[in-house]
Amino acid sequence: MTETMHQVDKKKRLVVLVSGGGSNLQSFIDACASGQLNAEVSAVVSNNPDAGGLDRAARANIPNLVIDHRNFDCRDNFDKALCELIESFAADLVILAGFMRILTPEFVNHFSGRIMNIHPSLLPAYPGLHTHRRAIEAGDQQAGATVHFVTPELDGGPSIIQAQIAIKPKDSEQTLAARVLKLEHLIYPEAVRWFCEGKLTMQEGIVSMDNKSIPSSGIIFNHSIEPSA
């Protein structure tokens, strides 16, 4: 077996950052357990000691740690401590799963090409918060979610995969969010699977699949079943 083949076959080590309930985290726990991902969640880290994602990790016997940003006098010091903690687990990939902190450019650049986020809109539309409300108020016909590599620009990193869903006439912010979340649980593990298999890379801001660049909007996820609210 060549060294390259061994690197692909070896389970990738994932460190997942959460601030809330951790439903996307659960999709990774399940995907690792089922064998969908040739990976292991090596640690779950939260800036919020009350995050439900910590409980999910504990139930799965995954190390779960709190690094409370309120204990630091500035963002730089928090990010430095967070970086050191992640590196202590020899992470191959850092996964932001509802991590509600804006990370410094130094932190993001340290993990360049191996840090991902999911955002509940069809980026570049609606970076930031209240994405579903903004899409409905704008009269959009489509909403969705985007998995992207993280760069210093907030929600501005190059897209990997998008899932689109029709906005129904009676949709509220809550019903739309619920349907989009179901798609998030499908596309995020898929993007991570490509990374773990050595198919997906980002270099100099360009995302490639099997050494071929992908569209700027990312790969469009094909789903035949409309998620119900």
Secondary structure, DSSP 8 states (H G I E B T S, - for coil): --HHHHHHHS-EEEEEEESS--HHHHHHHHHHHHTSSSEEEEEEEES-TT-HHHHHHHHTT--EEE--GGGSSSHHHHHHHHHHHHHTTT-SEEEESS------HHHHHHTTTSEEEEESSSTTSS-SS-HHHHHHHTT-SEEEEEEEE--SSTT-S-EEEEEEEE--TT--HHHHHHHHHHHHHHHHHHHHHHHHTT-EEEETTEEEETTEE--TT-EE---SS----
